[in-house]
Amino acid sequence: MANTILVGAQWGDEGKGKIIDVLTSNADVIVRSQGGNNAGHTIVHAGSTYILHLIPSGILRRGKVCVIGNGVVVDPIALVAEIEHLRGLGVKIGKNLLVSDCAHLVMPYHRLLDEQRELRQGRAKIGTTKRGIGPAYGDKAARTGLRVSDLMQPILFAKKLQAKIRENNSILQALGAKPINYREVHETYLAAGEKLRPFVTNTVVYL
C-alpha cells in the first residue's frame, strides 16, 4: 500500500491542514500521528468553512476513514465537542472515525500545570495555548499517563485517576494553584468516554 506522509518542517502553522485536505482526495485512510487540540485547521470544503482541532480533515470527504493515532494526546471532552459540532454542521461521523486505545489523555491537571508554568516564566514563557499538550506529553514520555484504554475501563480508570490527581494536586498547590476535584473530573471524563467508546479500537492492528 502506498503512503503519503506530510511533515511540518518549521514550528507549526505551515498550513498542513489545508495540504492534507487536498491530499485526502487520493487516500483511503487519513491518519493523524501526533499533536493535540492546540492545533487549529481551517478548511473550506464544498463552500463551507470548518475548523478542526483533533479530527483529521479527511472526515469531510465521503468514503474515507480517519484515524487518531496513538501518538496524539487526546482531550476527550474536546473531542466529543468537536464530533458533536461537526455533526451539527451535517458531517457524518460514525465508522469513518477511529481513535487509538493507546493514545494518552489530556487531563485537567495538565492544563493547570501548563498555565502555571507559563505564568512563572514571565517574559521567557513559551507561549503555549495552555491546553495541557506539553505536560500530557511529559506524562507519556515518563510512562505515567492515562490512556484512552483506561477510560474504557471505569474501575481501572477511577483507581488510576485518584492516584494521578493526588500526585498532581500536591504539585499544583505548591505552585499556588487550586487543587482539582476528583469527583468532577471522574464524572465528566467517564461520560465523555462512553460517547467515544464506539470509535475506540486498536489502530495498530487496523493500520
Steps between C-alpha positions, in 0.01 A plus 500: 500500500640840401529762773523879487653668806465871571745651750516861617867598481473823696327573835136451410247708307653401166157425352513121543124475543429660163753280320360190667152599382627499141685170540205319659322480166751232396515314833287229657623550857614826660706466818596765750817382669570760769398830658192606690206738491733798512501472121241683294449407137262724305366317197269630229320200352207502258443869572489464878768585757599251770748532785654172615712445810539124550314330217686460167360713217417189300184478711342747257526257208276200448650153496809594702609355834663742743728371775614681814819306570670407824748786467222755543416629848121503523285732707181289505279795592634700206471204262136436593425870451668495158305193390170652612584834334580334167186288516305820558645630173380190318826303501440127537722345766478132583710211377711750305675611822733282708676600822802309627447324831867569576482878457577695816241726661528871565374552855390816689820498705701513177325822404553654844866402506541648153346826617699521824831431327430768241416752772827433679708540186402864459655646186682173438174307465460260210167644391301178515124481449471382863306194390729260682668347196859529627427358848297217343797406283716522812287230662515297179880517496513408869258211433271618777211646298143378469396352167176475306493128588493593870195716436324198351539313833314703767636318806860513380458862391369602842797339675759656270327839500498520879874438511574752223285773652655445842848527348425805287299684765809510719694659213222745418467610861875552521466729197219693667217355290173354622482120529288300256172339607520126438126437481440769240781375275395138547140567398571723201772278359304177537203665326725611214656154488162336447430731207839414350473125560360419150810656340768343721701211359848354458612722214837323475324181392268697271784677323 
